[in-house]
Amino acid sequence: MNKSNRIKTEKPIPADRAKYANAVYSLVGGKGYKCFVQTFGCQQNEADSERIAGMALEMGYSITNDPNEADLIVVNTCAVREHAEKKALSLIGQYKHCKSNKKELVIAVCGCMPSQQHRADEIKHKYPYVDFTFGTSDLYMLPELLYRRLSGAKRTFVIPEDRPPVVEDIPVVRESNYRAWVSIMYGCNNFCSYCIVPYVRGRERSRHPDAIEAEVRGLIAEGYKDITLLGQNVNSYGRGCDFNCDFADLLERLASIEGDYKLHFMTSHPKDATKKLVDVMARNEHIARQFHLPLQSGSSEILRRMNRGYTAEKYIEILDYIKEKLPDATLSTDIIVAFPGETDEDFEKTLELLSYVKYDMVFSFIYSPRNGTPAATMECVIPDDVKAERMRRLLDLQTEIADSLNAKCLGKTYRVICQGQSKNNAGMLEGRTEGNKILLFASDTAREGDYVNVKVTETHAYALYGEEVK
């Protein structure tokens, strides 16, 4: 059982997944077997895990939140930062005792991390109790890999294809009954110099708009209120495909569906953000007034080193157009602090751009090198004390900006979706505005998933407080 092999994915016949799912069911169905899915990483990983759970149910497993009672453990991993990989590996190490207590337990590792050759090799040699691995593009292979292992086959480590197929027949078990993730495309062609994603998720592949519309229509019919379209770069949706539909076309098509819902999307790349997209958002009320447009740096020189494909001036041009057409939109961005070679002048340009744009939210990170990316070999690494000081200054500035913007929300009433009890504010319910701002409130009647009208009575930099308006 300790022997292993590697297999290269082939173009799938859609019936194969169902065939293997039925074969697994013949082995485990009716025996009370349980599956535990552990998820690390982004919303795309969460969406992938919902499909893993869907296939597990299809194969005769029930879903459990306790790994100790599981007969199948699937760890869905992230590789964006090394810290996330180490955390996942640590957890995988803890599951060794589960295998010791239950010899028939099957442990699988999937997602971005084992899509890297060196991590797949590490899992193979240092974690002998892991039965098989597969990448983000090979989710549909789970029933086949599981059936082979349950039938006595040796350990398997799948090598992802560079441009794998899009498989549409995977069942989904959604975590929420009001919020849903819908992947519209997979992979990335951008190759930002700091990013591992293109290497672990493969090249861009877009789903057919008919399949996306069918999924979204089904969700709206089931009562889903908050639908987020996912892609590493949604703005390049449809590029190179045999259908004539870009992302703006897709948004307009989906926004024409009748119902009470909002469409969000992420992530949007500045080099491909078009005025056509902004115009579509402005004339469709079903599209949320929110725009997340990752900046990364306010210095055009650093953007060049990052291989971002736009200048600071080009970025400001599209931001100005967004503000013109969507003056009430919530704006958010990503910032990387202390990228290799970032001078004091470069960093000052980032602060200047933040002061000019005035984002509602900024997600900031100190640069962390990723093995296998061009930036990992760049010289001019910034000292730790300089990194910390720059991050402090950026956070101080953004706190001031966010506090000022949120103060303008005082007295306004927002229609929010109740997300249940707040984890950090006892006795308070938590909701999100259309622009994704946190709004905390008290209510004796609101339940998770309900629409609630909330009037803002108190504002802070990173949260709003209010009272329900009956």
MARDRENZA-539831 format. One record per residue: residue in three letters; x, y, z of N, C-alpha, C, O, CB in turn. Coordinates in steps of 0.02 Angstrom, whole numbers, plus 50000, padded with zeros to 5 digits. Glycine has a CB too. Example, Ala and Ser with C-alpha at 12.3 -4.5 7.8 and 13.67 -1.06 7.14 Angstrom:
<recs>
ala506604971650390506154977550390506604983550390507124983450423505654977650452 ser506424988850354506844994750357506455000250394506705005750402507044997050286 
</recs>
This chain:
<recs>
met500414993950000500005000050000500435006350000500165011849991499545000050061 asn501095005650010501515011650012501805013349944502125018549936502065010750062 lys501685009049894501915010649827501495016449800500925017549822501875004449779 ser501775020149753501405025749726501515026249652501995023549625501605032349761 asn501065029749619501145031149548500905038149533500585041349574500775026049505 arg501065040449473500825046949451500425045749387500625041749345501415051949439 ile499875049249380499495048649319499375055549290499305060349327498825044949331 lys499375055949225499235062349191498495062349172498235057449145499685063249128 thr498165067949186497445068249172497335068149097497705071249059497135074449203 glu496815064649077496615064349007495975068348998495655070149047496525057048983 lys495795069748936495155073148924494595068648950494535062948929495065074648848 pro494185071148996493695066849027493085065648984492865070048946493485069749093 ile492815059848989492145058448963491675059949021491725056749073492075051048935 pro491205064749014490785066649070490475060849107490395061149168490245071249047 ala490315055449071489995049749105490475046249152490255042749197489735044849053 asp491135047049141491615043449183491545045249256491575040949300492315044949160 arg491455051749271491405053749341490805050449373490865047749429491345061249347 ala490235050449339489635047249367489745039749373489515036649421489025048649322 lys490095036849324490225029549327490625027849390490455023049425490605027249264 tyr491155031549403491565030149462491195031949527491285028649578492225033949458 ala490785037149524490395038949583489925033149602489855031449660489985045349571 asn489615030149552489175024349564489575018449590489335014649632488805022449500 ala490195017649564490605012049586490805012849660490795008049698491245011549543 val490975019149680491125020349751490505019049793490545016149847491375027549761 tyr489925021349769489305020349806489175012949818488925011049871488705023449768 ser489355008749770489245001549778489684998749835489524993549863489394997849713 leu490235002249850490685000049903490495002849971490564999450022491385001949886 val490265009249974490165012550039489435014450053489265015950110490585018750042 gly489015014350001488325016450010487955012350063487995006250064487955016049945 gly487595015850106487195012450157487595010250218487315007050262486865006650127 lys488235011750221488655009550277488775015150327489145014150376489315007050250 gly488475020950316488555026450364489225029850360489435033050408488455023850433 tyr489565029350304490215032550296490135040150294489635042750270490575030050232 lys490655043550321490625050850326491245054050294491785051150293490565052950399 cys491145060150267491685063850235491775070550271491295074050286491535065050160 phe492405072250283492585078750312492995082550261493495079950236492975078050379 val492795088750246493155093050198493445099050235493075102850266492695095350140 gln494105099750233494445105450264494675110250209495015108150162495055103150307 thr494495116650215494625121450162495095126950185494995129950238493985124450136 phe495615128250145496045134050154495985138550093495845136150038496785131750166 gly496105145050102496165149350044495565153550026495165155450069496345145349987 cys495515154949962495065160049936494355157349923494205151549936495335162849872 gln493935161849898493245159949882493215154549828492755150449828492855166049859 gln493705154549783493715149249732493825142549764493525137549743494265150649679 asn494245142149815494335135949851493705133949888493535128049891494915136549901 glu493345138849916492715137249949492215134349899491855129649914492415143549982 ala492195137349839491755134649788491955127649768491525123349757491755139249727 asp492605126349763492845119649747492645114649801492445109049785493605119649738 ser492695116749864492515112249919491765110449918491575104949938492705115349986 glu491355115149896490645113649891490525108249838490045104349845490245119949873 arg490935107949787490875102649737491165096049763490905090749746491235104749673 ile491685096449803491945090449834491415087249879491315081249877492585091949875 ala491085091449919490545088949962489975086049921489675081049939490285094550007 gly489825089249865489295086749821489455079849794489025075449793489185091549764 met490075078849773490275072249748490275067149805490105061349794490965072649716 ala490475069149865490465064549922489765062049936489665056049947490755067949985 leu489275066549935488575064349945488365059549890488035054549902488105070349947 glu488555061249829488385057149771488675050049779488375045249755488645060349707 met489245049549811489575043049819489355039149880489595033749893490325044049822 gly488875041949919488605038249975488865040450043488695037350093488745031249967 tyr489275045750046489505048350110489035053650135488705057050095490225051150103 ser488995054450200488685060350229489245065150249489825063150254488225058550290 ile489075071450259489585076550276489615077550351489095078250384489435083250240 thr490225077550378490325078650449490805084550460491215086050417490605072350483 asn490735087850517491195093150536491735090750583492135094750608490805098850568 asp491765084250596492245081350643492695076450606492465071150585491875077750701 pro493335078150597493785073550561493875066950596494045061950564494455076850552 asn493765066750662493875060550700493345055250684493465049250696493865062050774 glu492765057250657492265052350640492205051150565491755047750541491595054650667 ala492685054050528492655053550455492965047050430493415044250460493015059450423 asp492705044750373492995039050336493365041550274493745037850243492445034050316 leu493245047950256493595051250201493745058350222493285062150238493175051050135 ile494375060150222494585067050237494895069950174495345067150144495105067250297 val494635075850153494905079350095495135086150118494735090150143494365079850037 val495775087550111496065093950130496175098050067496595096250025496735093050170 asn495795103450059495825107750001496275113750017496105117850059495105110249979 thr496845114149985497385118550008497475124849966497215125349910498025114750009 cys497845129549994498015135949962498775136449955499145133649996497725141950002 ala499005139949903499725140749893499915148049881500485149449862499955136549834 val499455152749893499605159749879500185162149923500605165949900498985164149891 arg500205159949986500745161750031501025155550065500665150650077500505166850084 glu501665155750079501985149850109501685148350177501665142550198502735151050116 his501465153550213501165152350279500545147850273500435143550315500965159050311 ala500145148950221499555144850211499735137650196499395133050219499125147650153 glu500285136550159500505129750145500745126250209500575120450221501065129750093 lys501135129850249501385126850311500825125150359500845120150394501885131550345 lys500315129450360499735128150403499375121850380499165117750421499255134150404 ala499295121150314498955115250287499365108950301499085103750320498835115950212 leu500025109250292500455103450305500435101450378500445095550395501175104950283 ser500415106450422500365105050494499715101350510499725096550548500395111450535 leu499175103450480498535100250492498535093150463498275088450494497955104350461 ile498815092350404498855085650373499245081050419499075075150427499185086050303 gly499775083650450500155079750497499745077450557499855071850582500745083650521 gln499285081650579498865079750636498375074150619498155070550664498475085850661 tyr498215073350555497735068150536498055061250536497705056250525497455069650467 lys498705060850549499035054350554498715050050608498635044050600499785055250567 his498535053350664498235049450718497545046850699497325041650724498195053650783 cys497185050550656496535048050633496625041650594496225036950600496185053450589 lys497145041350553497295035350514497495029650560497325023850547497855036850462 ser497855031250613498055026050660497455023050695497435017050709498535028850713 asn496945027150709496345024750743495855021350697495435017450719496005030450778 lys495915022750632495435019950584495825018250521495915022550477494845024950569 lys496045012050515496495009950460496165010950392496515012350343496685002750469 glu495505010250387495175010850322495055018050302494785019250247494515007050324 leu495235022850344495155029950328495555031650265496135029550258495365034350386 val495255035550220495585037950160495715045450168495245049150185495165036550095 ile496335047650157496515054650163496745057150095497195054150065497065055750217 ala496435062550071496625065550006496815072750017496525076150060496035064949955 val497285075149979497495082149980497405084949909497645082049861498235083050005 cys497065090549904496935093449838497055100949840497285103649890496215091849814 gly496885104349785496945111549783497595113949753497915110349715496855114449851 cys497795119949771498375123149740499035120049763499495119349723498375130549755 met499095118249827499735116149853500015109949818500585110149795499675114649927 pro499635104349812499925098449779499975099149703500215094549669499505092349795 ser499745104749675499845106049604500565108049590500775108249532499365111449579 gln500945109649642501655111149636502045104649644501935100849691501875116349688 gln502505103449598502875097149597503235095849664503215090349689503385097149540 his503555101049691503945099949752503495098349812503695094549856504375105949767 arg502895101249813502435099749869502135092749861502045089249910501875105049873 ala501985090849798501725084149787502245078949808502075073849838501535083149712 asp502875080249792503415075649811503485075449887503605070149916504085077749779 glu503425081249919503475081449992502925077350025503045073650072503455088750017 ile502315078150000501755074350028501865066850016501735062750061501085076549997 lys502105065149958502215058049941502715054849989502595049350013502475057449869 his503265058350004503805055250043503745056350118503955052050157504455057950019 lys503455062050139503445063550211502765062050244502715062050305503615070750222 tyr502255060950203501585059650230501315053250198500855053550157501105065750217 pro501585047450217501405041150185500685039050197500425034550163501855035650209 tyr500355042150244499655040550258499165044450214498565043250217499505041850331 val499425049050173498995052350123498925047750063499425045450035499305059350101 asp498305046250044498175041149994498245043649922498485040049879497495038250003 phe498035049949910498105052649843498045060249845497765063049891497585049549795 thr498315063349793498255070649785497995072149715498075068149669498935074149797 phe497685077949708497465080349643497415087949645497345090849698496775077149623 gly497455091049586497475098249583496795101549576496285098149575497905100349526 thr496805108149571496175111949567495795110349503495175110649503496325119449569 ser496145108549450495805107149387495595099849381495305097849330496265108849329 asp495715095949432495575088749429495045086549479495025080749499496205084849440 leu494615091349501494105089549550493675083749527493505079349566493665095449565 tyr493515083649462493065078549435493355071549442492995066549435492925079949362 met494015071049457494335064449462494265061349531494465055649541495065065149445 leu493985065049579493925062449648493595055549650493875051049682493535067249691 pro493015054349618492715047749621493175042249593493205036749621492065047649584 glu493525043649539493965038649509494545037049555494705031249566494225041149441 leu494875042249582495445041249626495235037549690495595033249714495765047949644 leu494655039349716494405036049776494235028749763494395024349803493795039749804 tyr493905027449707493725020449691494365016249683494385010649708493305020149625 arg494865018849650495485015049641495795013449708496025007849719495975018949598 arg495815018349753496125017249818495725012249859496015007749891496205023849856 leu495065013049860494645008349898494695001249870494574996449905493925010649897 ser494865000749805494914994149773495614991249780495764985949752494734994649700 gly496054994549818496714991849832497274994449789497834991849793496694984649824 ala497154999549748497685002349706498185006149749498035008149805497385006949652 lys498785007149721499295010749757499145018249759498695020649725499975009549725 arg499525021749800499425028949807499535032449740499945030249699499915031849861 thr499155037949729499165041349665499265048849674498975051849719498515039949626 phe499675051749631499795058949633499695061649562500095060349517500525060649659 val499145065349554498945067649487499365073649467499465078349506498195069349486 ile499605073549405499965079249377499475083349336499225080849285500565076849333 pro499315089449356498815093449319499055095149248499645095949236498665099849357 glu498585095549203498735097949136498825105449136498585108949182498175095949087 asp499165108049085499265115249081498605118749064498475124149091499785116849028 arg498205115849021497555118749004497035113249007496825110548956497575122048932 pro496815111449066496335105949074495635107849050495505113749038496305103849147 pro495205103049042494525104349018494085107349072494245107149132494215098048992 val493535110149052493015112449098492485107049102492195104949051492705119349074 val492355104649162491875099249173491255102249207491315105449259492175093449215 glu490675101149179490065104549202489605100349246489135103149274489695106949143 asp489715093949252489205089749284489345088149356489105083149382489125083349246 ile489745092249391489925090849460489385093549507489215099449504490605094049478 pro489105089249551488585091549598488875096249651489485096149663488245085549632 val488445100149682488665105349729488255104749793487645104049791488605112349699 val488595105149850488265105949915488455112849941489025113749962488455100249966 arg488005117549940488165124449959488145125450034487705122850069487685129249925 glu488625129250059488685130450131488115134850156487925134450214489345133650147 ser487855139150113487345143950132486715142950091486735140250036487615151150124 asn486155145250118485525144950080485315151750054484755152550029484965142050124 tyr485775156750059485615163350032486205166349993486105171049954485415168050088 arg486815163750005487405166349970487735160749931487815155249958487895169550021 ala487925162049869488205156849826488795159349787488815165049765487675154049779 trp489295154949778489855156249734489715152849666489485147149664490525153549764 val489855156349612489785153549545490425154849507490575160549489489165156549508 ser490805149549494491415150249455491235151249382490865147149353491885144149464 ile491495156549351491345157649281491945155949237491885155149176491145164949270 met492535155449269493135153649231493655151049281493585151949341493415159849192 tyr494165147849254494685144949295495365146849266495435148249207494605137249299 gly495875146849309496545148049287496715155449276496285159749287496665144449224 cys497335156749256497565163649248498135163849197498565159449195497805166549315 asn498125169049154498645169949104499095175949118499515177649077498325170849036 asn499025179049176499355185449188500085184949209500495189149189498985189249239 phe500265180049249500945178949271501245185249303501785187449285501375176849213 cys500885188049351501175193249393501795190249426501795184449446500665195949447 ser502325194149432502975191349451502985188549522503435184649538503505196549444 tyr502505190349564502495188049633502015182349644501985179549699502305193849678 cys501625180449593501035176149605501145169049579501405167949524500425179149570 ile500935164149620501005157149603500395154349567500415148849540501135153149667 val499845158149566499205155649542499235152649471498975147149462498705161049543 pro499535156049421499535153049354499875146249351499715142149309499875157749306 tyr500345145049398500725138749398500315133149430500435127249416501385139749434 val499845134849474499475129649510498755128849486498435123749499499485131049583 arg498485133949452497805133449426497765133149350497225132649321497405139449450 gly498345133449317498355132449245498135138549206498015143949234497915126749227 arg498075137649140497885143149096497135144549101496745140449126498085141649024 glu496945150449077496245152549080495795147949039495945146248982496175159749056 arg495235146049069494705142349035494045145349058493925146049118494725134549049 ser493615147249012492975150349029492405145249019492405141448971492845156548985 arg491945145349065491335141349057490885144549004490925150548992490955140649125 his490475140448972490015143148922489485147348956489245145449010489695137348882 pro489305153048927488815157448960488135153948971487785155649019488705163648918 asp487955149248929487325145648939487335141749004486845141649041487185140848880 ala487905138549019487965134649080487955139149141487655137449192488605130449080 ile488285144849136488295149549193487595152349205487365152549262488785155449179 glu487245154249152486575156949159486105151749190485695153449232486295159349092 ala486165145549169485735140249196485855139449271485385138649309485865133549160 glu486495139749292486645139149363486365145049403486065144149456487405138549374 val486465151149377486225157049412485465157249415485175158949466486495163449379 arg485135155449360484405155149360484155150249413483665151649448484135153149291 gly484485144549418484285139649468484365142249539483945141049582484685133349460 leu484905145849551485025148749617484495153949635484235153949691485725151849621 ile484335158249588483835163449601483155160149613482775162349657483785168349541 ala482995154949576482355151449585482325148249654481785147449682482265146249531 glu482905146249681482925143149747482935148349803482905146449862483535138649753 gly482955154649786482935159949836483605162849857483645166449906482605157349896 tyr484135161349821484785164249837484775171749822484535173849769485355160749798 lys485045175649869485005182949865485675186249847485685191849821484765185649930 asp486215182849862486885185649854487305180749814487495175549840487215187249923 ile487445182449751487795177849706488435181249683488425186649654487345175949645 thr489005177849695489655180649677489955176549620490045170549626490125180749738 leu490115180049566490435176849508491185176849520491485181949537490255180649441 leu491495170949512492195170149530492645168849469492445165449422492265164549579 gly493245171549473493765170149423494405173549446494375178649481493565172549352 gln494975170949427495605174249445495645181149413495935185749441496215169949425 asn495355181849354495295188249320494645188149279494655186449220495915189749274 val494095189949311493445189549277493415193949215493025192649170492885191449325 asn493835199249214493805203749156494045200649091493915203249037494215209849171 ser494405195049096494625191649035494175185849017494345181648975495355189249043 tyr493585185449049493115180049034492955179948959492865185148928492455181049074 gly492935174048931492745173048861493295173948811493205172648751492205177648844 arg493875176248833494425177548787494685170948756494825166148793495005181348822 gly494735170848690494985164848657494485159248651494675153648632495575162448692 cys493845160648667493335155348664492955155548598493005160348560492845156148723 asp492575150248585492205149748522491505152848528491085151948484492145142548500 phe491375156448583490745160148589490905167548595491445169548618490335157648651 asn490425171748575490525178948575490185182048635489615184448632490245182048509 cys490535181948692490255184648754490835186448800491185182148825489775179448788 asp490925192948812491435194948860491115195848929490525194348937491785201548838 phe491505198048978491245198349046490675203249053490185201949088491795200049095 ala490735209049020490185213949023489545211148994489005212149020490385220448986 asp489615207448938489025204248907488715199148955488105198848962489225200848841 leu489145195248987488895190149034488525193349092487985191149111489475185849060 leu488815198649120488495202149176487805204749156487315203849193488935207949201 glu487765207849098487125210649076486615205049065486025205849081487215214649011 arg486835199549039486395193749027486125191049093485535189549099486775188248990 leu486555190449143486335187749208485895192849245485415190949279486945185949251 ala486065199249239485685204449274484985205249247484565208549278486055211049270 ser484845202349189484175202849160483695197749188483095197949174484215202149084 ile483955193049228483525187949259483105191249312483355195049353483955182149288 glu482455189749313482005192649363482125189349431482285183449436481275191749341 gly482045193349483482115190849550482375196149597482515201749577482585184849550 asp482445194349661482685198849713483375196449734483445192349779482195199049774 tyr483895199049702484575196649713485075202049692484895206849658484705189949675 lys485695200949713486245205249691486815200949665486955195549692486495209849749 leu487135203349612487715200149584488345203849606488395209849597487665199849506 his488815200149634489485202749647489975199049602489795193949572489685202149723 phe490585201349598491095197649560491785199249587491905204649614491045199349485 met492235194549579492925195349598493345189749566493095184249559493015195349675 thr493965191049546494295197449555494355200849486494395197549435495005196549588 ser494365207449487494385211449426495085214149416495355217549461493865217149429 his495385212849358496065215249345496045222049312495685222949262496455210149302 pro496425226949337496405233649308496585234049235496305238249199496875238049346 lys497045229949211497255230549141496695228549092496715230449034497875226249128 asp496205224749117495655222449074494985225549093494475223849063495605215049077 ala494975230049143494355233349162494165238449109494565242749092494425236749232 thr493555237949084493355242249028492785247049048492425245849097493125237948969 lys492725252449010492165256949021491505253449005490995255049035492245263248977 lys491515248848959490925244948942490675241249004490065241149017491065239848885 leu491125238349043490935234749104490615239649154490095238049183491555231349136 val490925245449164490655250349211489965252649189489515253549230491135256349217 asp489865253649124489215255849098488685250649110488115252249128489265257349022 val488855244249102488385238849116488185238949189487595238149206488685231949097 met488665239849233488515240149305488055246049321487605245349362489175240749346 ala488175251749289487795257749305487065257149286486635260249318488105263649269 arg486905253149234486215252949212485835246649234485275245449212486185253349137 asn486145242549278485815236449301485795236249377486315235649409486165230249273 glu485195236749405485135237049478485285230449512485405230249572484435239249497 his485285224949474485445218449504486195217549516486395212749549485185212949460 ile486605222049489487325221649499487515226149557487365232149556487725223649434 ala487835223349608487995227149668488455232949653488905232549611488325222549720 arg488325238449687488745244549680489385243649721489485247049771488355250949703 gln489795239149698490425237849731490945236149678490795232449631490365232049783 phe491545238749685492065237249637492715236049674492995240549705492155243149586 his492945229749670493595228049699494105227849642494065223549598493575221049737 leu494575232549643495055233249588495765233449618495995238749639494905239649546 pro496095227649620496755227349653497265231949620497395231549560497025220249650 leu497555236349660498065241049637498765238049643499145238149595498025247549677 gln498925235449701499565232449720500105237649735500455236949784499795227749666 ser500165242749693500655248049707500455254349669500165253949615501375245949687 gly500615260149698500475266449664501055268749621501015274149591500315271749714 ser501585264849618502175266649578502165262749513502125256649512502815265149618 ser502195266349457502205262949392502825258649384502795253449350502175268149336 glu503375260549413503985256449409503895249849445504095244649420504585260249437 ile503595250049504503475243849541502955239649505503015233449503503245245349614 leu502455242749477501955239049437502295235549378502105229949360501395243749413 arg502785238849348503155235649293503535229549319503535224249287503645240549261 arg503865230249376504235224549406503755218949426503945213049424504645226949467 met503155220749444502645215749461502335212449400501985207449406502105218949503 asn502465215249341502175212849278501405213449279501055208749260502375205649264 arg501165219049303500445220049310500105222149245499495221249238500305225049364 gly500475225049198500175226649134499805233249131499445234449082499715221349115 tyr499895237649180499595244249179500045248949219500465246749258498875244249208 thr499945255349209500305260449247499835263449300499225262249298500585266149200 ala500115267149346499705270549396499225275349362498655276149384500145274349447 glu499455278649309499035283449273498435279949240497875282449241499445287149220 lys498565274149210498025270249179497525267849231496915267849219498315264149140 tyr497775265949289497335263749343496885269449365496275268449372497755261249403 ile497165275349375496775281149397496235282849345495685284949362497235287249409 glu496405281949281495925283449228495295279249235494745281949230496245282249159 ile495355272749246494765268449252494415269749318493795269249322494955260949246 leu494795271249371494485272949436494065279249431493515279549459495015273749490 asp494315284249396493945290449387493285289149350492765292049365494365295649349 tyr493315284649301492705283049263492205279249307491595280449302492885278749201 ile492455274849349492005271349396491665276349442491055275949454492405266149438 lys492045281149468491755286149513491245290549478490755292749507492315290449544 glu491375291949414490915296049375490255292449364489715295349372491225297949309 lys490285286049345489685282349327489345279049387488745277849386489855277149275 leu489745277549438489485274149498489695278049560490095275549600489735266749502 pro489445284049569489675288249624489525285349693489845287249742489355295049619 asp489035280849698488865277949762489195271149773489045267849822488115277249768 ala489645269049729489955262449734490465262349791490825267149804490295260549668 thr490495256649824491025255249873491645252849836491605248349794490795250049926 leu492215255949851492835254149817493315250749865493405252849922493165260449788 ser493615245349842494115241749882494695239649837494635239449776493795235549918 thr495255238049870495845236249831496315231849871496215230749931496215242549808 asp496825229249838497375225549870498015229449862498135232549809497455218349840 ile498435229549914499075232949912499615228249938499535225049989499055239549954 ile500165227849901500755224149924501275229249947501475233649908501045219549869 val501485228750009501975233250038502665230050035502745224150048501795235150111 ala503175234050017503875231950018504035226549967504385221649982504055229450088 phe503765227349907503965222949852504705224249838504945229849846503525224249787 pro505085219049817505805219949806505955225949761505685226649706506095213649774 gly506385230349786506575236349748506145242349762506275247649734506555234849676 glu505635241749804505205247449819505595252649859505825251249915504575245249857 thr505665258549831506015263949866505525267949908504915266849905506365268549815 asp505795272449949505365276949988504905280949941504325282049956505785281650032 glu505185283049884504795286949836504225282749807503665285149799505245289649779 asp504375276449791503855271949766503295271149817502705271549799504155264949749 phe503475270249879502965269349931502555275649941501955275249952503295267249997 glu502885281449938502515287749944501995288449889501455291149901503005293749943 lys502145285949830501665286249775501055281949790500495283649771501995283949710 thr501155276349825500595272249845500145275949894499535275849888500835265649876 leu500455279249943500065283149991499695288849957499125290249974500525285850046 glu500015292049909499695297549872499085295049834498575298449832500195300849824 leu499145289149804498585286449766498015284549812497425285549795498805280449724 leu498175281749871497645280149919497285286549941496675286549947497945276649981 ser497655291849952497345298149972496905301049917496395304149931497885303249991 tyr497095299849854496715302449798496075298349788495535301249780497135302349735 val496135291749787495555287449773495075287249832494465287749823495785280349756 lys495345286549892494955285749953494525279449950493915279649940494505292049964 tyr494855273749959494525267249959494135266350024494335268650077495035261549951 asp493575262850018493205260950079493565255550117493565255450178492495258650060 met493885250950080494245245350111494885244050072494905244350011493805239050113 val495415242550110496055240650080496295234150113496325233750175496595246350087 phe496455229250073496735223050097497485223250082497695222650025496395216650064 ser497885224150135498605225450126499015219550152498835216250200498805231950163 phe499585218450118500015212850135500745215050128500915218650081499855206750090 ile501165212850174501885213650165502115208250116501925202350123502265213150233 tyr502505210150067502725205350016503035199150047503455199650091503215208649967 ser502825193450022503085186950043503305183149981502885181849938502565182950085 pro503945181149976504165177649915503865170749909503785167149958504925177149915 arg503705168849847503455162149832503935158649786504105161249732502745162449801 asn504175152849807504625148949765504315147449698503725145649693504815142349801 gly504705148349645504455146949579504205153049542504015152649483503915142049583 thr504195158749576503975164949543504585169449529505085169049566503455168849587 pro504565173549477505145177849461505335182549519505925183749529504995182049400 ala504855185049555505005189849609505415186749664505775190349700504365192649637 ala505375180149673505745176849726506495177249717506875176449765505535169549731 thr506705178549656507435179049642507655186249633508245187449618507605175049580 met507205191049641507395198049633507825200449691507745198349748506775202449628 glu508285204949675508705207949726508355214049756507775215249742509405209849697 cys508715217749797508435223749830507865222049877507335225149876508195228749777 val507985217049918507485215149968507455220450023507975222950045507645208149998 ile506865222050046506765227450095506885224750166506635219350182506045230550089 pro507245228450209507355226250278506695225750316506215229250301507825231250315 asp506665221350365506045220050402505785226250437505185227350439506155214450452 asp506235230150467506005236050503505685241250456505225244750475506575239250542 val505945241650394505655246150345504975243550322504495247450314506135247050284 lys504925237050312504275233950294503745235650346503195237850329504345226250288 ala503925234650410503445235750464503235243050468502645244550479503745233550531 glu503705247650458503555254750462503095256850404502635260750414504205258950462 arg503235254350345502815256050288502105253350297501615256750281503115253350224 met502055247350321501385244450333501015248450385500415249750377501445237150356 arg501355250550438501025254650490500755261050461500195263050476501515256150547 arg501155264450420500945270750390500355269750344499885273850343501525274050352 leu500365264450305499805263150259499165261750298498635264350281499975257150213 leu499215257650351498625256050391498355262250426497745263150430498795250650442 asp498795266450451498575272650485498195277050436497665279750453499175276450514 leu498465277750375498135281950326497455279050306496955282650301498575282750264 gln497435272550294496815269550273496285269650328495695270450314496925262450251 thr496495268950390496025269550446495705276450448495105277150459496385268050513 glu496115281450437495855288350435495365289350378494835292350387496445293350428 ile495525286650319495085287250261494435283550272493895286250260495435284650197 ala494485277250296493885273250307493435276250360492815276150353494075266150327 asp493735279050412493345282150465492955288150437492365289150455493795284450522 ser493275292050394492955297950364492385295850317491845298850318493465302150326 leu492495290650276491975288450230491385285350267490815286550249492265283350181 asn491525281350317490985278150354490575283250393489975282150404491255272950401 ala490885288650414490515293850451489945296650408489445298950434490995299550473 lys490025296550342489515298950297488905294250293488385296050266489805299850227 cys488985288250321488425283350322487955284550380487405281650382488705276250325 leu488145288650428487745289850487487045292350468486975297150429488085294950534 gly486535289150496485855291150483485545287950422484935288350412485815298450476 lys485945284650380485675281450320485405274450337485635271250384486225280850265 thr484925272250297484625265650307484845261150249484785262950190483855266050311 tyr485085255250266485325250450217484915243950222484735241750276486075248950227 arg484795241050165484485234450163485045229250161485415228850112484005233750101 val485095225350214485645220650219485365213550225484785212550242486095222250280 ile485785208750210485615201650222485915199750289486515200450300485885197050164 cys485505197250334485745195150400486185188950391485985184050361485145193650448 gln486795189250419487265183650415487315179850480487775175850489487945186050394 gly486855181150527486865177650590487225181550644487375187450637487185170950581 gln487365178050699487675181250756488395183350740488765179650707487675176450816 ser488575189250764489255191650755489725187650800489565186250858489315199250772 lys490305185750773490785181850812491155186250862491395183750913491275178450767 asn491205192650848491605197050890491205202050931491485205650973492085200850847 asn490545202150921490115206850958489515202950985489015202050951489885212750912 ala489575200851047489065196751078488385200251078488345206251093489265194951150 gly487865196551061487195199251061487005203150999486445205450992487105203551120 met487485204050953487355207850892487315203150832487655198050829487905213050881 leu486875204950786486855201550722487295205250672487425211150679486125201150695 glu487535201650623487985204650574487665204350505487405199150484488665201050574 gly487705209950470487475210150401488005213550359488485216350385486805213850396 arg487905213250294488355216650247487945221150202487425219150176488775211550206 thr488185227150192487855231550145487985229050074488395224550064488105238950153 glu487635231850026487745230049956488485230849937488745227049896487315234249909 gly488815235749967489525236949954489995232949998490595234149999489675244149963 asn489715228050036490105223450077490375226550142490865223950170490675220650037 lys490075232050165490275234750229489915231050285489325229450279490135242350232 ile490285229850339489995226350397489515231050433489695236750449490545223850445 leu488905228750446488405232650482488125228250538487765223450524487845235250434 leu488275230050600488055226250658487425229350687487355235450690488615226050712 phe486955225050708486315227550734486005222350779486195216450780485835229350676 ala485515224550817485135220050862484445218950833484145223550805485095222950933 ser484185212850842483515211250818483275204950853483655200250862483495210450741 asp482635204950872482335198950902482015194450850481845188750864481825200950954 thr481935196950789481555193150739481975191050679481805186050646480985197250716 ala482505194650664482895193050603483245186350610483515184750662483405198650589 arg483235182650556483575176150553484085176350496484035180350450483075170350543 glu484575171950500485085171650449484775170650380484365166250370485585165950463 gly484985174950334484715174650266484155179550253483955180550196484475167750251 asp483885182650306483335187450298483605194150274484165196150290482955188350364 tyr483195197650234483325204650220483105208750281482565207450309482955207050155 val483515213650301483355217950358483535225050339484075226350312483735215550423 asn483085229750354483235236850346483555239450410483245238950464482595240850328 val484145242150406484515244250465484735251550456485055253350406485125239650478 lys484565255650506484775262650506485425263250546485475260850602484225267150536 val485925266550516486575267250548486545272550603486345278250591487115269150496 thr486745270550663486725275050721487425276550748487515281050789486305272050776 glu487925272750725488605273750750489095271150696488965266050664488715269950819 thr489645274750687490125272750635490825272150663491025275950707490105277650577 his491195267350636491905266550651492265265150585491945264350533492025260850704 ala492925264850587493305264050526493145257550490493125257250428494045264450541 tyr493035252150528492965245650497492295242250511492215236350499493515241250519 ala491815246050538491155243250549490655248850561490815254250584491155238350608 leu490025247250544489465251750558489015248350608488975242250610489075253550493 tyr488685252350649488195249650698487525253050685487485258850666488435250950772 gly486995249250695486345252050681485775248650717485875244150758486215251950609 glu485175250850700484575247850730484095246050674484045249450623484235252850781 glu483745240550685483275238150635482695243050627482425245550676483005231150653 val482515244250565481945248450549481385243850526481435240750473482115253850495 lys480865243450565480305238850549479935241250488479455238150467479825238150609 
</recs>
